[in-house]
Amino acid sequence: MSQRVRWSVGGRSLAPPPVPGAVVTMHWDWLCDSITAEQALALDAAEDSALRIANQMLSTDM
């Protein structure tokens, strides 16, 4: 998926300039870092796990 994100504003940035086609991480609309394909897979797995746990907790009758 492609999205537009902010890399720098007023000469300030959180990460080095991205290269076309790079896989990057973002928070809200800010680019945070470029990552490898392996890191992207690990991040996806961690996010899936966290969402699964949160959904289990929300569906538990209290």
C-alpha positions as CSV (number, residue, x, y, z in Angstrom):
1,M,0.0,0.0,0.0
2,S,1.3,3.5,-0.8
3,Q,0.6,6.5,1.3
4,R,1.9,10.0,1.4
5,V,3.6,10.9,4.6
6,R,5.6,13.8,5.9
7,W,9.4,13.5,5.8
8,S,10.5,16.9,6.9
9,V,9.1,20.3,7.8
10,G,11.1,23.4,8.0
11,G,14.3,21.5,7.5
12,R,13.6,19.1,10.4
13,S,13.1,15.4,10.0
14,L,13.0,12.2,12.1
15,A,14.8,10.1,9.5
16,P,17.3,10.3,6.6
17,P,15.7,11.0,3.2
18,P,13.9,8.0,1.9
19,V,14.7,6.4,-1.5
20,P,11.9,5.6,-4.0
21,G,10.5,2.1,-3.4
22,A,11.8,1.9,0.2
23,V,9.7,0.3,2.9
24,V,9.3,2.8,5.7
25,T,7.7,3.0,9.1
26,M,5.5,5.9,10.0
27,H,3.7,7.3,13.0
28,W,0.6,9.3,12.2
29,D,1.8,11.1,9.1
30,W,5.5,11.2,9.8
31,L,8.1,9.0,8.2
32,C,10.2,7.4,11.0
33,D,12.7,5.1,9.4
34,S,13.4,2.8,6.4
35,I,13.3,-0.9,7.1
36,T,14.2,-4.1,5.4
37,A,11.6,-6.6,4.1
38,E,12.5,-8.9,7.0
39,Q,11.9,-6.2,9.5
40,A,8.6,-5.4,7.8
41,L,7.4,-9.0,8.2
42,A,8.4,-9.0,11.8
43,L,6.6,-5.7,12.4
44,D,3.4,-7.1,10.7
45,A,3.6,-10.2,12.9
46,A,4.0,-8.2,16.1
47,E,1.1,-6.0,15.1
48,D,-1.1,-8.9,14.3
49,S,-0.3,-10.5,17.6
50,A,-1.0,-7.4,19.6
51,L,-4.3,-6.9,17.8
52,R,-5.3,-10.5,18.4
53,I,-4.6,-10.2,22.2
54,A,-6.4,-6.9,22.4
55,N,-9.5,-8.3,20.6
56,Q,-9.4,-11.4,22.9
57,M,-9.3,-9.1,26.0
58,L,-12.2,-7.0,24.6
59,S,-14.4,-10.0,23.8
60,T,-13.9,-11.5,27.3
61,D,-17.0,-11.1,29.6
62,M,-16.1,-9.2,32.7
